[in-house]
């Protein structure tokens, strides 16, 4: 399974009496969030969704760099690395 390539961006417009926040990736509509009762939360969700491909790549890059620089250490991985692995699995549909 492969997601729409990044970069993704969030854009906003006022439509039919509500704010619509769209997430666009590679020229394609990924999804919309709408301001309804929780004003501002939907825009924050749109920005978080738009950052998802960048966050995924950052996690993967960090794990690769960490292993390259710590290959000789015989210790348990930090909790943050385990959390990143779980997030990557979830993002790639393996969890």
C-alpha positions as YAML, in Angstrom:
chain: A
units: angstrom
residues:
- id: 1
  name: UNK
  ca: [0.00, 0.00, 0.00]
- id: 2
  name: UNK
  ca: [1.39, 3.42, -0.97]
- id: 3
  name: UNK
  ca: [0.08, 6.85, -0.03]
- id: 4
  name: UNK
  ca: [-0.22, 9.85, -2.34]
- id: 5
  name: UNK
  ca: [3.26, 11.36, -2.67]
- id: 6
  name: UNK
  ca: [4.00, 14.56, -0.79]
- id: 7
  name: UNK
  ca: [4.31, 17.30, -0.21]
- id: 8
  name: UNK
  ca: [0.79, 17.76, 1.10]
- id: 9
  name: UNK
  ca: [-0.66, 21.13, 2.02]
- id: 10
  name: UNK
  ca: [-3.71, 22.43, 3.84]
- id: 11
  name: UNK
  ca: [-5.78, 25.18, 2.27]
- id: 12
  name: UNK
  ca: [-8.89, 26.92, 3.55]
- id: 13
  name: UNK
  ca: [-11.92, 28.50, 1.94]
- id: 14
  name: UNK
  ca: [-15.31, 29.71, 3.08]
- id: 15
  name: UNK
  ca: [-18.01, 27.64, 1.40]
- id: 16
  name: UNK
  ca: [-21.76, 27.38, 2.06]
- id: 17
  name: UNK
  ca: [-21.53, 29.19, 5.38]
- id: 18
  name: UNK
  ca: [-18.69, 27.08, 6.78]
- id: 19
  name: UNK
  ca: [-14.92, 26.96, 6.61]
- id: 20
  name: UNK
  ca: [-13.65, 24.10, 4.49]
- id: 21
  name: UNK
  ca: [-10.06, 22.95, 5.02]
- id: 22
  name: UNK
  ca: [-8.73, 20.79, 2.19]
- id: 23
  name: UNK
  ca: [-5.62, 18.66, 2.14]
- id: 24
  name: UNK
  ca: [-4.01, 18.55, -1.30]
- id: 25
  name: UNK
  ca: [-1.24, 16.16, -2.26]
- id: 26
  name: UNK
  ca: [0.43, 15.89, -5.65]
- id: 27
  name: UNK
  ca: [-2.41, 17.93, -7.15]
- id: 28
  name: UNK
  ca: [-5.06, 15.57, -5.75]
- id: 29
  name: UNK
  ca: [-7.66, 16.13, -3.03]
- id: 30
  name: UNK
  ca: [-6.73, 13.91, -0.08]
- id: 31
  name: UNK
  ca: [-9.56, 14.92, 2.25]
- id: 32
  name: UNK
  ca: [-11.58, 17.80, 3.67]
- id: 33
  name: UNK
  ca: [-12.29, 18.90, 7.20]
- id: 34
  name: UNK
  ca: [-15.12, 21.32, 7.99]
- id: 35
  name: UNK
  ca: [-15.47, 23.84, 10.81]
- id: 36
  name: UNK
  ca: [-18.71, 23.01, 12.54]
- id: 37
  name: UNK
  ca: [-19.05, 23.09, 16.32]
- id: 38
  name: UNK
  ca: [-15.37, 22.92, 17.31]
- id: 39
  name: UNK
  ca: [-13.98, 26.01, 15.63]
- id: 40
  name: UNK
  ca: [-10.28, 25.81, 15.02]
- id: 41
  name: UNK
  ca: [-9.96, 22.10, 15.77]
- id: 42
  name: UNK
  ca: [-10.74, 21.16, 12.18]
- id: 43
  name: UNK
  ca: [-8.03, 23.51, 10.86]
- id: 44
  name: UNK
  ca: [-5.53, 22.01, 13.31]
- id: 45
  name: UNK
  ca: [-6.57, 18.53, 12.06]
- id: 46
  name: UNK
  ca: [-6.03, 19.66, 8.46]
- id: 47
  name: UNK
  ca: [-2.50, 20.86, 9.24]
- id: 48
  name: UNK
  ca: [-1.70, 17.62, 11.08]
- id: 49
  name: UNK
  ca: [-2.97, 15.52, 8.16]
- id: 50
  name: UNK
  ca: [-0.98, 17.64, 5.69]
- id: 51
  name: UNK
  ca: [2.19, 17.03, 7.74]
- id: 52
  name: UNK
  ca: [1.70, 13.23, 7.78]
- id: 53
  name: UNK
  ca: [4.01, 12.35, 4.83]
- id: 54
  name: UNK
  ca: [6.77, 14.59, 6.23]
- id: 55
  name: UNK
  ca: [6.42, 13.10, 9.71]
- id: 56
  name: UNK
  ca: [6.54, 9.57, 8.30]
- id: 57
  name: UNK
  ca: [9.71, 10.30, 6.32]
- id: 58
  name: UNK
  ca: [11.33, 12.02, 9.32]
- id: 59
  name: UNK
  ca: [10.65, 8.98, 11.51]
- id: 60
  name: UNK
  ca: [12.11, 6.61, 8.93]
- id: 61
  name: UNK
  ca: [15.19, 8.78, 8.43]
- id: 62
  name: UNK
  ca: [15.78, 9.12, 12.18]
- id: 63
  name: UNK
  ca: [15.58, 5.36, 12.72]
- id: 64
  name: UNK
  ca: [18.04, 4.73, 9.87]
- id: 65
  name: UNK
  ca: [20.48, 7.34, 11.19]
- id: 66
  name: UNK
  ca: [20.17, 6.09, 14.76]
- id: 67
  name: UNK
  ca: [20.98, 2.53, 13.73]
- id: 68
  name: UNK
  ca: [23.93, 3.71, 11.59]
- id: 69
  name: UNK
  ca: [25.40, 5.69, 14.48]
- id: 70
  name: UNK
  ca: [24.61, 3.20, 17.25]
- id: 71
  name: UNK
  ca: [25.24, -0.13, 15.53]
- id: 72
  name: UNK
  ca: [27.81, -1.22, 18.11]
- id: 73
  name: UNK
  ca: [25.72, -0.51, 21.20]
- id: 74
  name: UNK
  ca: [24.29, -3.58, 22.91]
- id: 75
  name: UNK
  ca: [21.49, -1.77, 24.67]
- id: 76
  name: UNK
  ca: [17.76, -1.60, 24.34]
- id: 77
  name: UNK
  ca: [16.36, 0.94, 21.92]
- id: 78
  name: UNK
  ca: [14.91, 4.09, 23.47]
- id: 79
  name: UNK
  ca: [11.14, 4.24, 23.97]
- id: 80
  name: UNK
  ca: [10.93, 6.98, 21.31]
- id: 81
  name: UNK
  ca: [12.28, 4.60, 18.66]
- id: 82
  name: UNK
  ca: [9.68, 2.00, 19.57]
- id: 83
  name: UNK
  ca: [6.98, 4.67, 19.33]
- id: 84
  name: UNK
  ca: [8.26, 5.70, 15.88]
- id: 85
  name: UNK
  ca: [8.25, 2.10, 14.66]
- id: 86
  name: UNK
  ca: [4.63, 1.71, 15.82]
- id: 87
  name: UNK
  ca: [3.64, 4.99, 14.12]
- id: 88
  name: UNK
  ca: [5.31, 3.90, 10.88]
- id: 89
  name: UNK
  ca: [3.51, 0.54, 11.00]
- id: 90
  name: UNK
  ca: [0.19, 2.30, 11.56]
- id: 91
  name: UNK
  ca: [0.86, 4.80, 8.73]
- id: 92
  name: UNK
  ca: [1.75, 1.97, 6.36]
- id: 93
  name: UNK
  ca: [-1.36, -0.06, 7.27]
- id: 94
  name: UNK
  ca: [0.53, -2.85, 9.05]
- id: 95
  name: UNK
  ca: [-1.12, -2.23, 12.43]
...
